[in-house]
Amino acid sequence: MTSHIDFRVVELLSSRLCHDLVGPIGAVGNGLELLEDDTFDMAEDAMKLANASAQQAANALQFYRLAYGVAGSRIGSDFGTLRSLATGFVTHSKAELDWPDSPAPEEGPEDLGKLILNMIALAAEALPRGGHLTVDVIARPDGVTLSVLAAGENAGLRPEAEIALNPDVAIEDLTARNVQGYFTRFLSRRMGSDLAVEASIPGRVRFLVEF
């Protein structure tokens, strides 16, 4: 895994973001079409569909703006903002987020919040049928531990995700479906640590980074 991001990875991250936006934005269009031609008196349902889908798209855009963009490096220790973004992001993936309202560590490394968001996105992928995501940010006397636990029915790493998390993975083996794992590990390594995965217990996958 190199110290810089290959252009291919940028393309795949863009594809992932667009994939997550196509569905809700398309649903907004469908809702507006129903409003224009309310033959079956479905105006109320159409408005609910458009509003919910627009909120889903907005949540995804705000989340990825900080998880992938420069803005995420400037968020600092504002965990309240990160928690709100993450809650909105996972709502539409049938997952519930448990992130205790605790202050950010005083001696956390730069990009700590950005890394947490990417760990949450990676953990959400491990919940094909929904479940619970538990975030713990533990301040130790000698550093900080980040933990994101995904627990639910059939929770686990997909084969393609395991490929992306391999430290020797080739860029050619990455796809829009597994690039999240690569990018999350890249971030942790750039920050001077590494991403560990614990998946020995059925229905539970834990992602850990220690500084």
N, C-alpha and C positions, 0 to 999 in steps of 0.2 A: 504494500500500500504506500503510494508515494506521498510526498509532503505538499503536493499541489493537486488541485482538482483538474482532471482531464476534461476537455471540452465535451466529450461524449457523456460524462456524468452530468454536466450542466443540461445537455439536451434531454437526458432521461428524467432529471428532476423537473424540468419544464413539462415533459409529457405527463408525469405523475400529477402535477398541479392541475393541468388542463383536464385530465381524466376526471378528477374530483369535482371539477366545475361544470363539465358538460351536462351531467345529469340534472342538477338543480336549476341551471340556467335554462335548459330545455323545458323543464317543468314549469318555469315561470311563463315561458312562451305559450305552453299549452293552456295554462290557466287564463291568460289574456285572450287567447282565441275563443275559449268558452264564454268569456264575458262578452265578447263582440257578437257571438251568435248564441244567445241564451234560449235556444229552442226548447230545451227540456227544463227550464227554470232551475238552473244549477249555479246561479250567480254567486250564492254564498259559498258553496263548495269550491268554485273556481277561485274566488278571492282567497280562501284559506290556503289552497294549493299554491297560488302565486306568492303569498306572503311567507309561507313556511319555506318554500324553495329559495326565495330571495334571501331569507335569513341564513339558510344553509350555505349558500354561495358566499355570503358576506363573512360568515364564520371561517370558512375554509381560506378565503383570501387573507383575512387578518392573521390567521394562524401561520400560514405559509410565509407571509411577509416577514414575520419575525424568525421563523424556524430556518428559512433559507436565505433571507436577505440581509443587507447591511444593518437594517433597523434592529435586528435581533442582537447585534453586538452592542447596541446603545441602550438596551433596556435595563441593564444593570441589575439591581437587586429588587426590582419592583415585582415581587412574586404575586401580588394581588392582580395585576394586569395579566400576567402569565396564566394564573389559575383560571381567570375568567375566560381567556381565549381557549385554553385547553378544554374547559367544560363545554363550551359551545361547539368545539371541534368534534369531540367524541360523542356528543348527543345523538348525532345522526348515524352512528355506527353501532347502535344498540349496546353501547357501553356506558357504564357509570364511572365517574371519576371521584376518587377519594384522595384529596390533597389537603392535609391539615393546614389550618391557617396559622402557620408559624413564620417568624421573621427569617429573612435570608441570612446565611452565615456572614459574619463580618469579614472573614478572610477568604471568601470564595474567589476562584480564578475568573478572569475575564471570559465572557461567553458562557457562563454557567447556566443562565436562563435559556439561552439558545439551545444548549445541549439537552436540557431537560425536555424542551418541546419536541426535539427530534427523538428522544427516548420514548416519549409518550406516543408519537406517531408510529414508531416501530412496534411498541407494545400493542397498540390498537390493531395492527395487522395480524397479531397472534391470536385474535379473538374472532374467529369466523362466524360464531353464533352469538356474539355479544358476551358481556360479562362485566367484570370489575377491574378497573385500573387503580392501583394504589401507589401514590408517589410519596417517597420519604427523602427528605434532605437532612442528613445527619451531620451536625458539626462535631467533629472529634477534636481532642486537644492538639493533634498534629495534622489536621486536615479536614476534608469534607468527603462524605460518601453520598452518592446519588443512587437511588433505587427506584425502579418502576416495575411493579408486579402486575402481570396480566393473569387473571384467574377466571375460568369459565368453561363451559362445555366445549370439548375438543380444542381447548387452548393449546397452542404449540407452534413451533416454527415450521413454515412450509419448506419443502426441499429447496426451492429457489432462494429463499431467505438464508438458509444455511450456506449456500454457495456464496452469497454476497458478503456474509460475515467472516468467511475464510480470509485470513490475513494475506494469503497469496493469490487471491482471486484476480483473474485477468479482466481488464476493462471490457473485453469482448463478451464476457459471460454475464454482464450486468444487463438488466432490463428495467423498464419502468415499474415493474411489479416488485423488484427486489433492491432497487437502488437506495431505498431508505436505509437499509441495514449498512450498506457501504458508507453512505454519507455520515450516518451517526457515528460509526467507528472512526471515520476520518476526523470528525470533529474532536472526539475524545483524545485521539493521538496527537492532533495538532495542539491540544491544550496540555499535553505532557502526561497523559494517562492512557488507558485503553478500556475498551468495552468488554465486559465479561457477561456471559449468558449462563443461567442456571435453569435447566429444563429436565431435571431428573424425576420430578413429581408430576404424574399425569394431571392435566388440567391446569398447570401453573407454569409460567415462564417469567423469570426475573432477569432484568437487565441492570447491571451494576457498573458504576464508574467511581473510582476512588482517587482523590487528590491529596 
